[in-house]
């Protein structure tokens, strides 16, 4: 049907040529940002409640429209409608909607669960990935650079565990358990240096200095990988735009 194709072209991220789609993207970004504002306050009020209801209604409409046009995106016929609810962004959409309905049982005693579910509204920020071209480029970079990024992450995890084992045996009195050593190694790797747990012996301090220097090198690797991939994506984007002209 033509109306389904029209809806699909509107709700998908704009390529700059479809003005209605561009307006839709900006409206969705504005709604997402507005829905996050109440999370910056401890207490709720009528204005925040209205914002939440309106935002949820918009998110539900967006979810249903995407579900109705799932086959146009996945190109798998009727199977697309069954698979769509289990795609990553569809799950994010659903998780960002549900917290609005959960507090309806006001008499439920496990209020901590409600507070936890309320925090799920932060997932609405992830929805902006769909409408931002810059974020889309970064996501493409992360997908294409997945192998080197996984290698760096594996190196970082291995180094954290190794450093923790070394410092835990060098200063057993300073670190009460192995988790404290893991925490110290992670903080040292990222060169944050909170200072709540630190070695006091000469050997422990030498291990810390070596860990910090190695941490700088390991942390710098992802930045270089992402920067190189980002520049490559920008080059491809500019080339495609030039070809289009």
N, C-alpha and C positions, 0 to 999 in steps of 0.2 A: 504494500500500500504506500502511496505517495506521502501520506501524513506521517507514517512511521519513519520514512527516510528523512523527512523534514525535521522531525523531532530528534532523530539520531544526529543529524548534522549540527543541530543547535546545542545539544547537551555535551557533545564531544568537545575537547579543547579546541579553541579557535586557532585557525592558521593565519588569521589576520585579514582574510578576504570576506568571511561571513560576518557581517556587522552584528546580526542578531546573536550569533554564537559568542562574539566578543563581549557584548552587553551581558549575556547570561553568565559568562565566566566572572566578570566583575561583580555582578550581583551576588553570585555564590560566594566569592571571596569576602564580600562585605558581610554577608549573613554569617559566615563561619567566624569571622573576627568578632562580630557582635555577640555571637553565642558563647564566646570565650570570656567576655568581659565579666560576667557574674562570678567566674572562678577566681577573680582577683579580690573578692570580698568574702569575709567570713559569714556575714549575715545576708539573708535574702530579703527581697521586698517585692511589691507588686510589679514594678517596672521590670525587674529581673525575671519574674515569672512570665510576664508577657513576652519578653525577648526569647525566653526558652521555648515557649509554646509555638511562637511564630517560626523560630528557627527549626524546630522539630518538624513542623508542618512542611516547611520547604524541603527539608532533608528527606522526608517520607515521599514527597512528590518526585524528587530527583531520583530516589531509589526505585520507585515504581516505573518511572520513565525509562530508566536504564535496564530494568528487568524486561520491559515490553519490547525493547530494541536490542536485546542481548544477541539475537541471531545475526543481526547486521554487523555486529562487532566480532563475534567469534566465528561466524560462517560455518556453523555446525548444525544448522537446522533446528529442529525442536529440542535437541539435546542441549543447545545453548541455554535455554531457559532453566534447565535443571542444574547446569554447571555454574551459572552466573552467581548464585548466592554463596558459593564456596570459593570464589575468587578473592584474592587479598583485599582489593579496594571495596568490594561488596561487603566483606566482613567488617571493614573499618566503618563503612556507612551504617551498617546495622548496629554496631557497638556504640556509635555516636548517637543513635536514636533511642535505644532501649532505656538508658538512665532516666529519661523523662517520665516513663511510665512506671518504673519500679517503685517510686515512693508512694504510689496510690494506696498501698497497704500501710497506712499511717500507724496502725496499732502494732505493727511488727516490732518485736523487741530487739532484734539484732540490728541496731542503728548503725553499728560500725560497718556492716555490709553495705548499707545505703550510702555511707560516706565514701566507701571504696568505689561503689558503682558510680557515684557522682563524679569521682575523679576520671571516670572513663570518658567524660565529655571532652577531655583533652584530645581524644582521638579525632575530634572535629578539625583540629589543626592539620592533621594528616590529609584531610580531604582537599586542602589547598594544593597538594602536590598535583592533583589532576588538572588544575586550572592555571598553574604557573608554568610558563615556557622555560624559565630559568631552572626551576626545580626539575622539570622533565628532562632537561639536558643533563643535569647532575645525576639523576636516576639512571639515564642511559649510560653515562660514564661508569657508574658503579657496576652496572650489569656487564659491560664490556671488559672492565678491569677486575672482574670478580676473581680470576685465578691469582694474579699478583697480590690482591688485597687479602685473599685467604692465606697466602703464603706468609705475608707480613703478620697477620693475626696469629697464625700458628707459631711464628717466631716469638712474638710478644708473650703468648701464653707459656711457651716453653721457658722463656727467660724469666718470667715471673715465678714459675714453679722452682726453677733451678736456684734463683736468688733467695727465695724463701727457704729452701732446704739448707743453703749455705748459712744464712744469717740465723736460722733456728738452731743450728748446731754450734755456731760460733758464740751466740749469746742466749743460751737457754733460759737464763734468769730474767732477761728483759722481755722475752716473748712467752707469754703464758701458754699459748697453744699455737698450732700450725696455722690456723686461720689468721692470727695476729701477724704472723710472718708473711702470709699471702697479702694481707692488707698493706703492710709496710712495703713489700716488693712492688705492688701495683702503684702506690703513691710515689715511690722512688722512680719507677719506670716513666711515669708521666711528669716527673720533676715538680710535683705540686708542693711537697714538703709541708704537711700540716703541722708536724712537730708533736703530735700526741703520743706517737710511739717512735722511739729512736734508739739506736745502739749507743752504748756508753764506753765500750772498750775500744782500744786502738784498732784491733783487728776488725771489729764491727764497723768502725768508721771508715776504714779502708774499703771494706766491702760496699758500704754505702756510696762512697765516691765513685767506685768503678761502676756500680749499678746506675748511678745518675748519668754518667757519661754515655754508657751504653743505651740508656733510656732515650737520650736526646737523639741518637742515631736511629733507633727503631721508630720513634714517634715521627721523625722527619720523613721516613719512607712513604707512608700513605699520602702525605701532602704532595710529594713529588709525583706520585702515580696519578692522583686525582687531577693535579694541575695539567699534566701532560695529556691526559684523556680529555679534559675539559677544552683545552686549546684545539685538540684534534676534532672534537665535536663542533666547536664554533667554526672551524675551517670548513667542515663538511656542510654546515648550515648556510654559511655565506656562499659557498659554491653552488648549492642548490637554488638559493635565491637569485644568484646571478644567471643561472641557466633558465630560471623561470621568466626572467625579464627578457 
